[in-house]
């Protein structure tokens, strides 16, 4: 149950499979590269830390995971958590929380809890996913409109008036670049689905900024040059007080990583007709998060959209995911200056579309037609995610969901009656 799928796949591996995995690995790397950069920036981290996460975490998930086609990396679901942890505890705090989350997942894998995913109410998953999508979209308004702000508040209700207060700094070229990127992404996705449309669209938008010398922020102008390689392994100093204060965040990271990776693996199973090994997948997520934190990266998990891209591109074994990580490393080593030219509004447009897709609007009608308890559970989880805190939203949502499930259980039929006393 804990055997990596890579070991099983290599027993019958051949040249045709390698050719298919090579094409898929390169294709998904072109999708993962701009997403990793954009997610890191939206989370309050640096672009380099997003690339490190995709390289180290993505490699480990493919090498040790229980799914044949899972692609790992930083995902939008973590943006809210990461931003909050960095704002409260600094980036070192995030690294420690990610390390702890990895250890929790490793223990969960060995304890065979991977199958418990079926007990998390679907309404809770849908509620916090839509809530996260709302937060991501709002967080990108600043860069999409080119607003100049010293800092964007982390609290959702404080963020809206702060953005309105900066309306006088609106940058029309920035909005044009962002909207053009979004239009190109949608166009490429429909007209040429096999084309790595994300990187092409972002590159075209960024090229217009360079060619027209537009006053629009780029990765390099805001963050400086990207490093030409992975950092040396290192962990911040640990203390009992810090571990205690970061434990709630670590539990949320572990929960999200476990849920999202197993959901992604189940989606992949339906697409290619296989069956993943849930406990091996959870164990791999733990190792990947430990490794990512040791190299200064962010939380990592299986990414549904990138996994689906891998499948559509022909990937059929974990080798494709390993190739995807190696290709991103190659970009980091030799194409750092080019990556630094990517425009911030283009990445903002990419993330806004990502948030829209995360919310799965094609399922909204089904949510409205669901039983009233499910609709209320989804709404409560969504509102708590946006207005309070993801930790509270998950805790309350799972608790209410469990109570509803217990209430709905049929009473056990028995002919026993209590004696008169």
KEKE-3310 file (N, C-alpha, C; in steps of 0.2 Angstrom, whole numbers, plus 5000, padded with zeros to 4 digits):
npx = (5004:5010:5020:5029:5021:5030:5039:5032:5028:5040:5043:5038:5042:5045:5052:5042:5033:5042:5044:5031:5030:5040:5036:5024:5029:5037:5027:5018:5026:5028:5015:5015:5026:5023:5012:5017:5025:5016:5007:5016:5019:5007:5005:5013:5026:5042:5045:5056:5054:5043:5046:5056:5048:5040:5050:5057:5047:5038:5046:5047:5034:5031:5041:5039:5025:5008:5000:4999:5000:5000:5004:5014:5015:5015:4999:4984:4975:4982:4986:4979:4981:4995:4998:4993:5000:5013:5011:5009:5019:5031:5042:5050:5043:5033:5040:5044:5031:5027:5036:5032:5020:5023:5028:5017:5009:5017:5016:5002:5001:5008:5000:4989:4978:4974:4962:4952:4948:4935:4926:4926:4915:4908:4902:4909:4922:4919:4914:4925:4934:4927:4927:4941:4944:4937:4945:4957:4955:4951:4963:4971:4968:4975:4987:4982:4976:4986:4988:4996:5002:5007:5006:4995:4981:4979:4967:4951:4939:4946:4954:4946:4942:4955:4960:4951:4954:4966:4963:4966:4978:4977:4982:4981:4988:4993:4981:4976:4986:4984:4971:4972:4980:4972:4962:4969:4973:4961:4957:4967:4965:4953:4955:4967:4970:4981:4992:5004:4996:4996:5009:5013:5003:5005:5019:5017:5009:5019:5029:5024:5024:5038:5042:5035:5040:5032:5026:5025:5024:5036:5042:5056:5058:5051:5055:5069:5083:5081:5087:5100:5099:5096:5093:5104:5101:5092:5085:5075:5078:5072:5060:5051:5040:5038:5035:5023:5015:5014:5008:4993:4992:5001:4993:4982:4988:4993:4981:4974:4984:4983:4969:4968:4977:4973:4960:4964:4971:4960:4952:4961:4962:4949:4950:4960:4957:4963:4968:4973:4985:4981:4987:5001:5001:4998:5009:5019:5016:5019:5033:5037:5033:5041:5054:5053:5052:5064:5072:5068:5056:5038:5022:5017:5007:4997:4992:4977:4973:4986:4989:4978:4982:4994:4989:4981:4991:4997:5005:5009:5015:5024:5036:5034:5030:5042:5051:5044:5048:5062:5063:5058:5068:5078:5074:5076:5090:5095:5087:5084:5084:5075:5063:5062:5057:5043:5027:5018:5004:5000:5002:4993:4981:4981:4980:4968:4959:4962:4957:4943:4941:4944:4933:4923:4912:4903:4897:4888:4874:4871:4874:4865:4854:4855:4852:4844:4852:4865:4867:4867:4878:4888:4887:4890:4903:4910:4907:4914:4927:4930:4928:4932:4942:4952:4955:4946:4935:4936:4936:4924:4915:4918:4914:4900:4896:4899:4890:4878:4879:4878:4866:4858:4859:4851:4840:4844:4836:4827:4820:4820:4815:4814:4814:4801:4803)
npy = (4994:5006:5007:5016:5022:5024:5014:5002:5006:5007:4994:4989:4998:5007:5013:5020:5024:5033:5043:5048:5052:5062:5072:5076:5080:5091:5099:5101:5108:5120:5125:5125:5133:5148:5148:5144:5154:5165:5161:5160:5174:5179:5174:5181:5177:5175:5175:5165:5156:5150:5143:5134:5127:5120:5113:5105:5100:5095:5085:5076:5071:5065:5055:5047:5046:5039:5039:5037:5048:5060:5077:5088:5103:5121:5127:5136:5134:5136:5149:5158:5153:5153:5166:5172:5165:5170:5184:5184:5176:5178:5173:5163:5157:5151:5141:5133:5128:5122:5111:5105:5101:5092:5082:5078:5073:5062:5054:5051:5044:5032:5028:5024:5032:5037:5034:5040:5052:5051:5054:5068:5080:5084:5096:5105:5105:5110:5123:5129:5130:5138:5149:5152:5155:5167:5175:5174:5180:5194:5197:5200:5211:5223:5221:5219:5231:5239:5247:5257:5254:5254:5243:5228:5225:5210:5205:5202:5211:5223:5224:5228:5242:5247:5245:5253:5265:5267:5270:5281:5279:5271:5261:5262:5255:5243:5237:5234:5225:5215:5211:5207:5196:5187:5186:5180:5168:5161:5160:5152:5141:5136:5136:5130:5118:5109:5117:5125:5136:5145:5150:5155:5165:5174:5177:5184:5195:5201:5203:5214:5224:5226:5229:5241:5249:5251:5258:5247:5235:5222:5205:5206:5220:5221:5211:5209:5200:5183:5169:5158:5144:5131:5134:5132:5118:5121:5124:5135:5141:5131:5131:5127:5136:5142:5131:5127:5138:5138:5126:5125:5131:5122:5110:5114:5116:5103:5096:5102:5099:5085:5083:5090:5083:5070:5071:5076:5065:5056:5061:5060:5046:5043:5049:5041:5028:5021:5016:5024:5024:5028:5029:5029:5040:5050:5049:5052:5066:5071:5069:5077:5089:5091:5091:5102:5112:5111:5116:5129:5131:5132:5126:5111:5102:5089:5095:5098:5104:5104:5091:5086:5092:5086:5073:5075:5078:5067:5060:5046:5039:5041:5047:5057:5068:5069:5074:5086:5093:5094:5101:5114:5117:5118:5130:5139:5139:5143:5153:5163:5178:5180:5175:5185:5195:5194:5201:5209:5212:5203:5190:5192:5192:5179:5172:5176:5170:5157:5157:5158:5146:5137:5139:5132:5135:5128:5119:5126:5126:5113:5114:5123:5115:5105:5096:5106:5106:5103:5114:5124:5121:5122:5136:5141:5137:5144:5157:5159:5155:5166:5178:5176:5164:5152:5141:5140:5139:5126:5118:5121:5118:5104:5099:5102:5095:5082:5081:5082:5070:5060:5063:5059:5046:5030:5024:5009:4995:4985:4972:4973:4978:4990:4984:4984:4993)
npz = (5000:5002:4993:4981:4966:4955:4956:4952:4939:4932:4930:4918:4909:4894:4878:4871:4881:4888:4878:4877:4890:4891:4882:4888:4901:4898:4893:4904:4912:4906:4909:4923:4927:4925:4934:4946:4949:4950:4960:4971:4973:4975:4987:4996:4996:4988:4970:4967:4978:4975:4963:4968:4976:4967:4960:4970:4978:4968:4962:4972:4975:4963:4962:4974:4975:4976:4964:4946:4938:4945:4947:4956:4966:4971:4975:4972:4983:4994:4996:5004:5017:5017:5016:5027:5037:5034:5036:5050:5057:5049:5035:5039:5049:5041:5034:5045:5049:5037:5037:5049:5045:5035:5042:5050:5039:5035:5046:5045:5033:5036:5046:5039:5035:5023:5016:5023:5017:5011:5021:5023:5021:5005:5003:5012:5006:4994:4998:5005:4994:4985:4993:4994:4981:4979:4988:4982:4969:4973:4979:4968:4962:4964:4957:4944:4941:4942:4954:4966:4981:4998:5006:5006:5015:5025:5030:5023:5024:5027:5016:5005:5006:5007:4994:4986:4991:4984:4972:4964:4959:4948:4934:4917:4906:4913:4916:4903:4899:4908:4905:4891:4892:4899:4890:4879:4886:4887:4874:4868:4876:4871:4857:4854:4863:4866:4866:4876:4883:4894:4897:4885:4883:4894:4891:4879:4884:4892:4884:4876:4886:4887:4874:4872:4882:4893:4908:4919:4932:4933:4937:4939:4942:4954:4962:4960:4953:4948:4958:4952:4953:4966:4983:4997:5008:5023:5039:5049:5066:5079:5092:5107:5110:5097:5089:5096:5093:5080:5077:5074:5061:5054:5055:5047:5035:5032:5032:5021:5011:5011:5007:4995:4987:4987:4981:4969:4964:4963:4953:4943:4942:4937:4924:4917:4920:4931:4948:4962:4975:4990:5003:5000:4993:5002:5011:5002:5000:5013:5013:5003:5007:5018:5012:5003:5013:5019:5009:5009:5003:4999:5005:4997:4986:4977:4961:4953:4941:4934:4934:4926:4914:4912:4909:4898:4889:4887:4897:4907:4917:4933:4928:4920:4928:4935:4925:4922:4934:4932:4921:4925:4934:4925:4918:4929:4930:4918:4912:4920:4919:4908:4914:4924:4917:4916:4916:4930:4930:4920:4926:4936:4929:4925:4937:4942:4932:4936:4949:4945:4938:4949:4957:4950:4941:4933:4941:4949:4948:4952:4965:4970:4968:4978:4993:5007:5019:5014:5006:5016:5023:5014:5012:5024:5027:5016:5019:5031:5027:5019:5027:5040:5045:5037:5045:5055:5047:5041:5053:5059:5048:5045:5058:5058:5047:5051:5062:5055:5047:5056:5062:5051:5050:5049:5062:5071:5069:5080:5090:5104:5120:5133:5150:5162:5177)
capx = (5000:5015:5025:5028:5019:5035:5043:5028:5028:5046:5044:5036:5043:5048:5054:5036:5031:5047:5043:5025:5031:5044:5032:5019:5033:5039:5021:5015:5031:5026:5010:5017:5031:5020:5007:5021:5027:5010:5005:5021:5019:5000:5005:5017:5032:5045:5045:5060:5052:5038:5050:5059:5042:5038:5055:5058:5040:5035:5050:5046:5028:5031:5045:5036:5018:5004:4997:5004:5001:5000:5009:5014:5018:5011:4992:4980:4971:4987:4987:4976:4985:5002:4998:4992:5006:5019:5010:5009:5025:5036:5043:5053:5037:5030:5045:5043:5024:5027:5040:5028:5014:5025:5029:5010:5007:5021:5013:4996:5002:5010:4994:4984:4972:4972:4955:4947:4946:4928:4922:4926:4909:4909:4900:4914:4927:4916:4913:4931:4937:4925:4929:4948:4944:4935:4950:4963:4953:4952:4970:4975:4965:4980:4992:4978:4974:4992:4988:5002:5000:5013:5004:4988:4979:4977:4960:4947:4935:4950:4957:4942:4942:4961:4960:4947:4958:4972:4960:4969:4985:4975:4987:4978:4992:4993:4974:4976:4990:4981:4965:4974:4983:4966:4958:4973:4973:4954:4957:4972:4963:4948:4957:4973:4971:4987:4997:5005:4993:4997:5016:5013:4999:5009:5024:5015:5008:5025:5033:5021:5027:5045:5043:5032:5043:5027:5027:5021:5029:5038:5045:5063:5058:5048:5059:5076:5085:5080:5093:5102:5100:5092:5097:5107:5096:5092:5079:5076:5079:5065:5059:5044:5035:5037:5031:5016:5011:5013:5004:4987:4994:5003:4987:4978:4992:4993:4974:4973:4988:4980:4963:4968:4981:4969:4955:4967:4972:4954:4951:4966:4959:4943:4952:4964:4955:4967:4967:4979:4987:4980:4992:5007:5001:4999:5016:5023:5015:5023:5040:5038:5033:5047:5059:5052:5053:5071:5075:5065:5050:5032:5018:5016:5002:4995:4988:4972:4974:4992:4988:4974:4986:4999:4985:4979:4997:5000:5009:5005:5019:5027:5042:5032:5031:5049:5053:5042:5052:5069:5062:5057:5075:5082:5073:5079:5097:5098:5082:5081:5083:5069:5057:5061:5053:5036:5024:5014:4997:4999:5002:4987:4976:4982:4978:4960:4956:4963:4952:4937:4941:4944:4926:4919:4905:4898:4893:4884:4867:4870:4875:4858:4848:4857:4847:4845:4858:4871:4868:4869:4885:4893:4887:4893:4910:4912:4907:4919:4933:4931:4927:4935:4949:4952:4956:4939:4930:4937:4934:4916:4912:4919:4910:4893:4895:4899:4884:4873:4879:4876:4858:4854:4859:4845:4840:4845:4829:4828:4814:4822:4811:4817:4810:4798:4807)
capy = (5000:5012:5006:5021:5020:5024:5007:4998:5008:5005:4987:4988:5004:5006:5019:5023:5027:5038:5048:5051:5056:5068:5077:5078:5083:5098:5103:5103:5112:5127:5127:5125:5139:5154:5147:5143:5161:5169:5158:5162:5181:5181:5171:5185:5174:5177:5170:5160:5151:5146:5139:5129:5122:5116:5108:5100:5096:5091:5079:5071:5069:5060:5050:5043:5046:5033:5040:5037:5054:5066:5083:5092:5110:5126:5128:5142:5133:5137:5156:5161:5150:5155:5174:5173:5163:5175:5190:5183:5173:5178:5167:5157:5153:5147:5135:5128:5126:5117:5106:5101:5098:5086:5076:5075:5069:5056:5049:5049:5039:5026:5025:5022:5036:5040:5032:5044:5057:5050:5057:5075:5082:5087:5103:5108:5105:5115:5129:5133:5131:5144:5155:5153:5158:5174:5179:5175:5185:5200:5199:5201:5217:5228:5221:5219:5238:5243:5251:5258:5253:5252:5236:5226:5221:5203:5204:5203:5217:5228:5225:5231:5249:5249:5245:5258:5271:5268:5271:5287:5277:5266:5261:5259:5250:5237:5233:5232:5219:5209:5209:5204:5190:5183:5184:5175:5161:5158:5158:5146:5135:5133:5135:5125:5115:5106:5122:5128:5143:5150:5153:5159:5171:5178:5179:5189:5201:5203:5206:5221:5229:5227:5232:5247:5252:5253:5258:5241:5231:5215:5201:5208:5226:5221:5206:5208:5195:5176:5165:5154:5138:5130:5136:5126:5115:5125:5125:5140:5138:5128:5131:5124:5141:5143:5125:5127:5143:5136:5120:5125:5132:5116:5105:5116:5114:5095:5094:5104:5095:5078:5083:5092:5078:5064:5073:5076:5058:5053:5064:5057:5039:5043:5051:5036:5022:5017:5017:5026:5021:5034:5030:5030:5047:5054:5048:5056:5073:5072:5069:5082:5096:5091:5092:5109:5117:5111:5120:5136:5132:5133:5120:5108:5096:5088:5100:5095:5107:5102:5084:5085:5094:5080:5067:5076:5079:5060:5057:5040:5037:5047:5050:5064:5073:5071:5078:5092:5096:5095:5107:5120:5118:5121:5137:5143:5139:5146:5158:5168:5185:5180:5174:5191:5200:5193:5207:5207:5211:5196:5185:5193:5190:5172:5170:5178:5165:5151:5157:5157:5139:5134:5139:5127:5138:5124:5115:5130:5124:5107:5116:5126:5110:5101:5097:5112:5105:5103:5121:5128:5119:5125:5143:5143:5136:5149:5164:5158:5156:5173:5183:5174:5161:5145:5136:5140:5137:5119:5115:5122:5114:5097:5097:5102:5089:5075:5081:5080:5063:5056:5064:5056:5039:5027:5020:5002:4991:4980:4970:4973:4984:4990:4980:4988:4993)
capz = (5000:5003:4987:4976:4959:4951:4956:4948:4932:4929:4928:4911:4906:4887:4874:4869:4887:4889:4873:4879:4897:4889:4879:4894:4906:4896:4892:4910:4915:4903:4913:4930:4928:4927:4940:4952:4951:4952:4967:4976:4973:4978:4994:5000:4996:4982:4964:4968:4982:4971:4959:4973:4978:4961:4958:4975:4980:4962:4961:4977:4974:4957:4964:4979:4976:4974:4958:4941:4934:4949:4946:4962:4966:4975:4972:4974:4989:5000:4996:5010:5023:5017:5017:5034:5041:5033:5040:5057:5059:5045:5031:5043:5052:5036:5033:5051:5048:5032:5039:5053:5041:5032:5047:5051:5033:5035:5051:5043:5028:5039:5050:5034:5035:5017:5014:5027:5013:5010:5027:5023:5017:4999:5004:5015:5001:4989:5001:5006:4988:4982:4997:4993:4974:4980:4991:4977:4964:4976:4980:4962:4959:4965:4951:4938:4940:4943:4960:4970:4988:5002:5009:5006:5022:5024:5031:5017:5024:5027:5009:5000:5007:5005:4986:4984:4993:4980:4965:4960:4955:4942:4928:4911:4903:4917:4915:4896:4898:4911:4901:4885:4894:4901:4883:4876:4889:4886:4867:4867:4879:4867:4850:4854:4870:4867:4866:4883:4882:4900:4897:4879:4884:4899:4888:4874:4887:4895:4878:4875:4891:4886:4868:4872:4888:4897:4916:4922:4936:4931:4942:4941:4945:4960:4967:4958:4949:4951:4959:4946:4956:4972:4989:5001:5013:5029:5043:5054:5073:5082:5099:5109:5109:5090:5087:5098:5090:5073:5076:5071:5054:5052:5054:5041:5029:5031:5030:5014:5006:5010:5004:4988:4983:4986:4976:4962:4962:4961:4947:4938:4941:4932:4917:4914:4922:4936:4955:4965:4982:4994:5009:4997:4991:5008:5013:4997:5001:5018:5012:4998:5011:5022:5007:5001:5018:5020:5004:5009:4999:5002:5005:4991:4985:4970:4958:4949:4934:4931:4933:4920:4908:4911:4906:4891:4885:4886:4902:4909:4923:4937:4925:4917:4934:4937:4920:4923:4939:4930:4916:4928:4936:4919:4917:4934:4930:4912:4909:4925:4916:4904:4918:4927:4913:4915:4919:4936:4928:4916:4931:4940:4925:4925:4944:4942:4929:4940:4954:4942:4937:4955:4959:4946:4940:4930:4946:4954:4948:4956:4972:4972:4968:4983:4999:5011:5024:5011:5004:5021:5025:5009:5013:5031:5025:5011:5022:5036:5024:5017:5032:5047:5044:5034:5050:5058:5042:5040:5059:5059:5042:5046:5064:5057:5042:5055:5065:5050:5045:5062:5062:5045:5050:5051:5068:5071:5070:5085:5094:5111:5123:5140:5155:5167:5183)
cpx = (5004:5020:5023:5026:5025:5039:5039:5028:5034:5047:5042:5037:5047:5049:5048:5033:5035:5045:5036:5026:5035:5040:5027:5023:5035:5032:5018:5020:5030:5020:5011:5022:5027:5015:5011:5024:5022:5008:5009:5020:5012:5000:5009:5024:5036:5044:5050:5058:5046:5041:5053:5054:5040:5043:5056:5052:5038:5039:5048:5039:5027:5035:5042:5029:5014:5000:5002:5005:5000:5006:5008:5017:5014:5005:4989:4976:4976:4988:4985:4980:4992:5003:4997:4997:5012:5018:5010:5016:5031:5037:5046:5048:5033:5034:5044:5036:5024:5031:5036:5022:5016:5026:5022:5008:5011:5018:5006:4996:5004:5004:4988:4978:4970:4965:4950:4945:4938:4924:4922:4920:4911:4907:4905:4920:4925:4916:4920:4935:4934:4927:4937:4948:4942:4941:4956:4961:4954:4959:4974:4972:4971:4985:4988:4977:4981:4992:4994:5000:5006:5012:4997:4986:4977:4970:4955:4943:4939:4953:4953:4942:4949:4962:4956:4951:4964:4969:4963:4976:4983:4980:4983:4982:4992:4986:4974:4980:4987:4975:4967:4977:4977:4962:4962:4973:4966:4954:4961:4969:4957:4950:4963:4974:4978:4993:4998:5003:4995:5004:5016:5009:5003:5015:5023:5013:5014:5029:5031:5024:5034:5046:5040:5035:5037:5029:5023:5026:5030:5041:5052:5062:5055:5053:5066:5077:5083:5087:5094:5103:5096:5096:5100:5102:5097:5086:5080:5076:5072:5065:5052:5039:5033:5033:5024:5012:5009:5009:4998:4988:4996:4998:4983:4982:4992:4986:4973:4978:4985:4974:4964:4972:4977:4963:4958:4968:4966:4951:4955:4964:4953:4945:4956:4962:4959:4965:4973:4980:4986:4985:4999:5007:5001:5006:5020:5022:5019:5030:5041:5037:5039:5053:5059:5054:5061:5075:5072:5059:5044:5028:5017:5010:5001:4990:4983:4973:4980:4992:4984:4978:4991:4995:4984:4985:5000:5004:5005:5009:5022:5033:5040:5033:5038:5052:5051:5046:5059:5068:5062:5064:5079:5081:5076:5086:5099:5093:5080:5080:5076:5063:5056:5057:5046:5033:5019:5007:4995:4998:4995:4981:4976:4979:4970:4957:4957:4958:4945:4936:4941:4937:4921:4912:4900:4894:4889:4877:4866:4870:4868:4853:4850:4852:4849:4851:4865:4872:4870:4876:4890:4893:4891:4901:4913:4913:4913:4926:4935:4932:4931:4942:4947:4952:4949:4934:4930:4934:4927:4913:4912:4914:4903:4892:4895:4892:4878:4873:4876:4868:4855:4855:4853:4845:4841:4838:4831:4821:4815:4818:4814:4812:4807:4801:4803)
cpy = (5006:5012:5012:5018:5020:5017:5002:5000:5007:4998:4985:4994:5003:5013:5023:5027:5033:5044:5052:5055:5062:5073:5080:5082:5090:5102:5106:5108:5119:5129:5129:5131:5145:5153:5147:5150:5165:5167:5161:5170:5183:5179:5176:5182:5177:5172:5164:5155:5147:5141:5133:5124:5117:5111:5103:5096:5092:5085:5074:5067:5064:5054:5045:5042:5039:5034:5040:5044:5061:5071:5087:5099:5114:5126:5134:5141:5135:5145:5159:5159:5153:5163:5175:5171:5168:5181:5190:5181:5174:5172:5161:5153:5148:5140:5130:5125:5120:5111:5101:5098:5092:5080:5073:5071:5062:5051:5047:5044:5032:5023:5023:5026:5039:5039:5037:5051:5057:5053:5064:5077:5086:5095:5107:5110:5111:5122:5133:5134:5137:5150:5157:5157:5165:5178:5180:5180:5192:5202:5201:5208:5223:5227:5221:5227:5242:5248:5251:5259:5251:5244:5235:5223:5214:5201:5206:5210:5223:5230:5229:5239:5252:5250:5251:5265:5272:5269:5276:5285:5272:5267:5258:5254:5243:5233:5231:5225:5213:5206:5205:5197:5185:5181:5179:5168:5157:5156:5152:5140:5132:5131:5130:5122:5112:5111:5124:5135:5148:5153:5157:5166:5176:5181:5185:5196:5205:5206:5213:5226:5231:5231:5239:5252:5255:5253:5253:5237:5224:5212:5204:5215:5226:5217:5206:5202:5188:5173:5160:5147:5137:5132:5130:5124:5119:5125:5131:5137:5136:5129:5129:5129:5142:5137:5125:5132:5142:5130:5120:5126:5125:5110:5107:5114:5107:5093:5096:5100:5088:5078:5084:5086:5072:5065:5073:5069:5054:5055:5061:5050:5039:5045:5045:5029:5018:5018:5018:5023:5027:5035:5032:5038:5052:5054:5053:5064:5075:5073:5075:5089:5096:5094:5100:5114:5117:5116:5127:5137:5132:5126:5118:5103:5094:5093:5097:5098:5104:5095:5082:5087:5089:5074:5069:5077:5072:5057:5051:5037:5043:5050:5056:5069:5074:5075:5085:5096:5098:5101:5113:5122:5121:5128:5141:5144:5143:5152:5162:5175:5185:5180:5181:5196:5199:5199:5205:5207:5205:5191:5186:5191:5182:5169:5171:5172:5158:5151:5156:5149:5135:5134:5135:5130:5133:5119:5119:5128:5118:5109:5119:5121:5105:5101:5103:5111:5106:5111:5125:5127:5122:5133:5145:5142:5142:5155:5164:5159:5163:5178:5182:5171:5154:5140:5135:5137:5129:5116:5115:5117:5107:5094:5097:5096:5083:5075:5079:5073:5059:5057:5060:5049:5036:5023:5013:4999:4986:4978:4970:4979:4984:4987:4986:4988:4997)
cpz = (5000:4997:4982:4969:4954:4950:4952:4941:4929:4927:4921:4907:4899:4884:4873:4875:4888:4884:4875:4885:4896:4887:4884:4899:4904:4895:4899:4914:4913:4907:4920:4931:4930:4933:4946:4954:4953:4959:4972:4978:4977:4986:4999:5000:4989:4976:4965:4972:4979:4966:4963:4975:4973:4959:4963:4977:4974:4961:4966:4976:4968:4959:4969:4980:4974:4968:4952:4937:4938:4948:4953:4961:4970:4971:4975:4981:4995:5001:5002:5016:5023:5019:5024:5039:5041:5037:5047:5060:5055:5040:5035:5047:5047:5035:5039:5050:5043:5034:5044:5050:5037:5036:5049:5045:5033:5040:5048:5037:5031:5043:5045:5034:5029:5014:5018:5023:5012:5015:5027:5019:5011:4999:5007:5010:4996:4992:5002:4999:4985:4986:4995:4986:4975:4983:4986:4972:4967:4977:4974:4959:4959:4958:4945:4936:4940:4949:4963:4977:4992:5004:5008:5012:5020:5025:5025:5018:5025:5020:5004:5000:5005:4997:4984:4985:4988:4973:4961:4957:4950:4936:4922:4907:4906:4916:4908:4896:4902:4907:4895:4887:4896:4894:4879:4879:4887:4878:4865:4870:4874:4860:4849:4860:4871:4867:4873:4883:4888:4899:4890:4880:4889:4895:4883:4878:4890:4890:4876:4880:4889:4879:4868:4878:4892:4905:4919:4926:4933:4938:4944:4944:4952:4965:4965:4954:4952:4952:4953:4949:4963:4978:4993:5006:5020:5032:5048:5061:5076:5089:5101:5108:5102:5088:5089:5095:5083:5071:5072:5063:5051:5050:5048:5035:5027:5029:5022:5009:5005:5006:4996:4984:4982:4981:4969:4959:4960:4955:4941:4937:4936:4925:4914:4916:4926:4943:4958:4972:4987:5000:5006:4995:4997:5011:5009:4999:5007:5017:5007:5002:5015:5018:5005:5006:5019:5015:5003:5005:5003:5002:4998:4991:4978:4967:4953:4942:4930:4930:4927:4914:4907:4907:4899:4886:4884:4891:4905:4915:4926:4933:4922:4922:4936:4931:4920:4928:4936:4925:4919:4931:4931:4918:4923:4933:4924:4910:4914:4923:4912:4909:4922:4923:4913:4919:4925:4934:4924:4921:4935:4936:4925:4932:4944:4938:4932:4945:4951:4941:4943:4958:4956:4945:4937:4935:4950:4954:4952:4963:4974:4972:4974:4989:5003:5016:5020:5008:5010:5024:5020:5010:5019:5030:5021:5015:5028:5033:5022:5022:5039:5046:5041:5040:5054:5053:5041:5047:5060:5054:5043:5052:5062:5052:5046:5059:5061:5048:5050:5063:5057:5046:5052:5058:5067:5073:5075:5088:5101:5114:5130:5145:5159:5173:5188)
residu = (UNK:UNK:UNK:UNK:UNK:UNK:UNK:UNK:UNK:UNK:UNK:UNK:UNK:UNK:UNK:UNK:UNK:UNK:UNK:UNK:UNK:UNK:UNK:UNK:UNK:UNK:UNK:UNK:UNK:UNK:UNK:UNK:UNK:UNK:UNK:UNK:UNK:UNK:UNK:UNK:UNK:UNK:UNK:UNK:UNK:UNK:UNK:UNK:UNK:UNK:UNK:UNK:UNK:UNK:UNK:UNK:UNK:UNK:UNK:UNK:UNK:UNK:UNK:UNK:UNK:UNK:UNK:UNK:UNK:UNK:UNK:UNK:UNK:UNK:UNK:UNK:UNK:UNK:UNK:UNK:UNK:UNK:UNK:UNK:UNK:UNK:UNK:UNK:UNK:UNK:UNK:UNK:UNK:UNK:UNK:UNK:UNK:UNK:UNK:UNK:UNK:UNK:UNK:UNK:UNK:UNK:UNK:UNK:UNK:UNK:UNK:UNK:UNK:UNK:UNK:UNK:UNK:UNK:UNK:UNK:UNK:UNK:UNK:UNK:UNK:UNK:UNK:UNK:UNK:UNK:UNK:UNK:UNK:UNK:UNK:UNK:UNK:UNK:UNK:UNK:UNK:UNK:UNK:UNK:UNK:UNK:UNK:UNK:UNK:UNK:UNK:UNK:UNK:UNK:UNK:UNK:UNK:UNK:UNK:UNK:UNK:UNK:UNK:UNK:UNK:UNK:UNK:UNK:UNK:UNK:UNK:UNK:UNK:UNK:UNK:UNK:UNK:UNK:UNK:UNK:UNK:UNK:UNK:UNK:UNK:UNK:UNK:UNK:UNK:UNK:UNK:UNK:UNK:UNK:UNK:UNK:UNK:UNK:UNK:UNK:UNK:UNK:UNK:UNK:UNK:UNK:UNK:UNK:UNK:UNK:UNK:UNK:UNK:UNK:UNK:UNK:UNK:UNK:UNK:UNK:UNK:UNK:UNK:UNK:UNK:UNK:UNK:UNK:UNK:UNK:UNK:UNK:UNK:UNK:UNK:UNK:UNK:UNK:UNK:UNK:UNK:UNK:UNK:UNK:UNK:UNK:UNK:UNK:UNK:UNK:UNK:UNK:UNK:UNK:UNK:UNK:UNK:UNK:UNK:UNK:UNK:UNK:UNK:UNK:UNK:UNK:UNK:UNK:UNK:UNK:UNK:UNK:UNK:UNK:UNK:UNK:UNK:UNK:UNK:UNK:UNK:UNK:UNK:UNK:UNK:UNK:UNK:UNK:UNK:UNK:UNK:UNK:UNK:UNK:UNK:UNK:UNK:UNK:UNK:UNK:UNK:UNK:UNK:UNK:UNK:UNK:UNK:UNK:UNK:UNK:UNK:UNK:UNK:UNK:UNK:UNK:UNK:UNK:UNK:UNK:UNK:UNK:UNK:UNK:UNK:UNK:UNK:UNK:UNK:UNK:UNK:UNK:UNK:UNK:UNK:UNK:UNK:UNK:UNK:UNK:UNK:UNK:UNK:UNK:UNK:UNK:UNK:UNK:UNK:UNK:UNK:UNK:UNK:UNK:UNK:UNK:UNK:UNK:UNK:UNK:UNK:UNK:UNK:UNK:UNK:UNK:UNK:UNK:UNK:UNK:UNK:UNK:UNK:UNK:UNK:UNK:UNK:UNK:UNK:UNK:UNK:UNK:UNK:UNK:UNK:UNK:UNK:UNK:UNK:UNK:UNK:UNK:UNK:UNK:UNK:UNK:UNK:UNK:UNK:UNK:UNK:UNK:UNK:UNK:UNK:UNK:UNK:UNK:UNK:UNK:UNK:UNK:UNK:UNK:UNK:UNK:UNK:UNK:UNK:UNK:UNK)
# end
